[in-house]
Amino acid sequence: MIELPALGWQSIVIFVVFALSLLIATYCTYAERVIAAFLQDRVGPDRAGPYGLAQPLADAVKMFTKEEFFPGGANKALFVFGPCLAMITALMSSAVIPFGNIMNFGNNLFFLQGIEVNIGMLWVFGVVSLGVYGVMIGGWASNNKFSLLGAIRAASQNISYELAMGMALIAVLMISGTLSLREITLQQSAPGEWYMWNIVKQPLGFLIFLVCAFAETNRTPFDLPECETELVGGYHTEYSSMKLGLYLFSEYVNIFVVSAVMSVLYFGGFNFPFQYELRDWFVSSQGWELASAQNLITLLGTVGLFLKIFAFIFFFMWIRWTLPRFRYDQLMRLGWTILIPLAVFNIVLTGGLILAGVI
């Protein structure tokens, strides 16, 4: 077996995390078309490769080979920087997500996580908040009124819904007492108590977080920043080739990240039912070493986490082809007059239940 220092193994994990984020986002574009075709009872992509599986590659070739276009009077430097910032912030937010528990190779122990910091959730919120600058810069630098209106919509929408999302998160932090995503996950893994995931303790907080996640990722019914019936194409109206591709791609990366965050915060992350009983069975009945059994449980937990993530991604796409788009005043009213008061009520309720010793 190849002996690598701990830093070497962790570097491999970081590379795999970024590669998986890009790969899943790539095939989200394919999944979107397949799910749309299924829900609308029509044929989806079926020309590029078997079952259309090469369609994302065809899209990439198309984006790379399209003509580069810069609008007259646009700030070229910022025009290029906008989509780059949107993509970089989307990828950075996946670094702190724990995709699995401990792996043991010889004398090396390492986490299936890019970086482990005790402020992991704060990192995600901070980086995601920077993403709106990519949209704002792109909309302003385009020298186009429709693009600017779309960028202003995106900024106001993200700020409004981040408030409710942050307050929904506070309730989880009150229960867990930590900002570390790994610690929050491990607290949901007590032996024999898999059913006490945070979704059981925070059903209202989860619903608030879920609605805000749709708004944060600019997905239907909250896709007002790129509303084609009012703003042509929204903040990316003037974009073409791979600069447009980066904006579209960053949206799918954000969907993957927010699905992973919801899975970790509310659905136990990489934990799954009867994991400790299964590990003990391998050790006692099958004669496995504890380290080997733990490695297998870690891999099964990673598979379980990705199944949860894919379920959320499917839900995002299902909603897109089910609900109509809100009007902008309805969107803002929902955020400020319904979700924020509900989030405050959820914090008060959670505090009362903690004081009463219920949770």
N, C-alpha and C positions, 0 to 999 in steps of 0.2 A: 504494500500500500504506500502511496505517495505521502511523505511526511511534509506538511506545510506548517508554518507558524500560524498562530491564532489570527493574526492580521491577514494572512493569505486566505484562510478559509472565509473570513468575514468579507474580504474583497470580492470573492466569488459570489457570496450571497448578495452583496450590493449589485453586482453586475446582473445576476439572475433576476432580482426584483425589478430593475429598470427594463430588462429585456422582456419580462412577463407583462409589465405594464404596457409596453409598446405593442406586443403581440396581441394581447387581449383587446386593446383599443382598436387595432387594425381589423380584427375579425368581428368587432362590434358593428362596424359598418356593414359587413356581410349579414350578420344576425339581424340587424335592423331591417334590411330588405326582405329577408326570409320571413321574419315575423309579420311584417307589413303585408306581404303576399298572402300569408296564411290567414290573417285576420280579415283581409279583403277578398278572399276566395279567388286568387289569381296566381299565375305562375311567377315565381321570383327569379333571381339570377340563375341562369342555367346554361350560359354560353361559354364563359371563361373557365375552362377546366371541368372536371367531374362535379356535378351538382353546383357549379358556379363557385367552387372553392378558391379559384384563382382570381376572383373578381377584385379583392383588395389589392392584389399586385397590379392588375390592369389599371385600377384607379391611381395607384402610385405612379405608374409610367405616364399616365395622362397628366397628372399634376406636375410632374417634373419637366415634361416636354411642352407644356403650354407657354404661350408668349408672356414674358414679363411686362407688366403694365404699371406705369406710374401716372396718376392723374396730374393734370396741369395745376401748378401752384401748390402741390403737396410737399410736405417736409419729408424728403426721401429717407433720411436717417431714421426718423421716428416711424415712418411708414413701414420700414422693415423691422424695427425694434419691437413694435406692438405685438405681432403674432409670435415672435421669438419669446417675448416675456410671458405670454399666455401659455406657451408650451412648456417652458422651463419651470414655471410655478406649478403646473399640473403634475409634472414628473417628480418634483421635489417633495410634494406632499405624500407620496407613497413610501418615502424612505423610512418612516417611523412605524409603519404598520407591521405588527407581528403576524407573519404568515404561518408560523409554526412554533412549537416548543423547542426544547433543547435537543440537539443532535450530538452524539458521542462517537468520535472517530479516534480510537487509540487513547491518547492522553489529552486530546483536544475536545473541549466543549464549546459549542457556539450556538447562537440563536438563529432561527430562520427569520431574520429581521435585518433590514439595512443598517439602521443605527438605533440604539436603545438609549433614550434620554428620559429623565424623570418629568419632563414637560412635553411629552409627545403630543397630547391633544392640543396644547397651546401652539406647538409647532405647526400642526395641520391648519389650525384656524389662521395663524399669522401668514402662512404661505398662500392659503386660499384667498385671503383678503388682498394680497398683492396681485392676484390674477386679474382683478377688475381694472388695474392700471393698464394691463395689456389691451383690454377692450377700449378703455378711454383713450389711450394714446393712438390706437389704430383709427378710431372714429374721428378724433380731432385732426390727425395728420392727413386724412384723406381729402380735406378741403371740400367736403360734400355735406350739405345740410341734412340729408337723410342719414348719413353715417353718424353725424354728430348727435342727432336725435336718438338714434339707437344706442350710442355710447352713454348718453345721459340717462336713458332708461335703464341700461344695465347697471350703472353705478348706483342709482337710487334704489333699484330693486335689490341688489346685493346687500347694500347697507341695511335696508329695512328688514330683510329676512335673516341676516346674520344676527340681529339682536334677539329675535325669537329663538333661533337655533342655539345661540350661546346660552340663553337662559334655560332651554331644555337640557343642555349639557350640564349646567350647574347642578341640577337635581341628581344626575348620575354621579357627579363629583362629590356631592354631599354624602352619598351612600358609600362610595369607594374610598374617599379620602386621598386620592392621588390623581395626578394628571398623566401618569405613565400608562400607555395603552396596554403594555404587557402586564402590568399589575392589575389593571381592570379586568383583563382576560383571565388571569390566574385566580382572581377572586370569584369567578363564576365556575370554578372547576372543583368545588368541594366534593370529595368522594360520596357517591350516592345521592347527590343533590343537584344533578344536571338540570332539573326542572326549575331551579332557582336562578335562571339567567335573568339579566336585568329587564328583559321585556316583561317579565312577571311583576317586577317591582315598579316599573316605569312605563305602563302602557300609554298613558297620555303624553308623556315626554317623548316617546318614540313616534307617535303620530305627528306631533309638532315638528320633530326633527325630520321626519320623512317629507312632510309638505315643504319645509324650508329647503330640503335637499333638491327638490324639483326646481325651486326658484333659483337656487345658487348655481345650478348647472344649466340654467336657461332652457329647460325642457318644457314641452307642452304639458299642462296648459299655461305655463309661465314664460313662453318664449317671445315675449313682447319686444326684447331688444333686436330681434331679427324678423319682425313681423312683416312678411312680404306683401300683405294686402295694404299696409300703410306706409312702409319704409323701404320699398323695393327689396333690399336684402339686409337692411339694418346696418350695424356697424361695419360689416365686411362687404358692403355694396361695391366698393371700388377695388376689391382684392381679386387677384387671379393667381394661377399657377400654384406653387408650393406655399406661398404666403397664405393663400386662402386655405390650403390643405392643413397648415399648422393650426389655424383657428378651429377648423372642423374637427381635427384630430384631438386637440386639447379638450374639446367638449366630451369626447368619449373617454379620455383618460380621467377626467374629473368624475364621470359617471362610475368608472371602475373604482376610483379612490373613495368616493362617498359611499358606495355599496360596501366596500371593505370596512370603512369606519362604522357604519351602522351594524354590520355583522359583529364587529369587535365589541362595540359599546352595549348592544342589546341582545345579541344572540349567541353569546359565549365564545366568539372568535373561533379559535382552532379546537375548542373543546367539543366533545360529542358524547352522547349518552353511553354509559357503562364503559368508559375508556379505562378506568382503573381496574375494573373487574376483568376486562379483556387482557390487560397487561399481566395481571397476576395469574390468569389462566395459562398464558404462554410460559410464564416462569415456572409455575408449579406442576402443570400437567404435561407440557411439552419439553421441559428441561432447557428452555432458552436462558441465556444470560440476561440479567436485568437490563444492561445497556442496550442489547439487541432488541429486546422487547420494547424498551422505551423509544428507540429509533423508529420501530414500526408504528407505534402509537402516534409518534410525532408526524410521520408521513401520512397516516390516515387522517389525523387532525387537519393537516394542510389540505388534503383532498376535500374534507368536510367544509373547511372555510371557503374554498373556491366554489363549492356547490351553493353555499349560501350567497356568495357574491353573484354568481350567475343567475340565481333566482331573483335577486334585486335588479340586475340588469334587464332581465326579461320583463319585470314589472314596470321599469321605466319605459320600455318600448311598447308594452301593452297599453299603458296609459296614453301614450302619444297618439295611438290610433283609436282611442276610445272617447276621450273628452275633448270638447272644443276649447279654443283659446279664450282666456278671460279678456275683458276690457281692462285698460290700464287702471282706471279708477277702482274697479273691482279688485284688482291685484293688490293695490296699495291699501285699500280698506281691509282686506283679509289680513294683511301683514300687521297693520298698526292697531286695528280695533278688535281683532279676534285672536290672532295667534299670540301677540305679546301679552294681553291680559290672561290668556289661558296658561302661558308659560309662567307668569308670576304666581297664578293660583297653584300650579304644579309644584313650584318651589316651596310655597307656604305649606301645602299638603304634605310634601315629602318631609319637611322639617318637623311637622307635627307627628308624623308616623315614626320618625327617628326618635323623638323625645318620648313617645309612648312605648318604644321598644318593639314596635311591630316589624320594622325592617332594619 
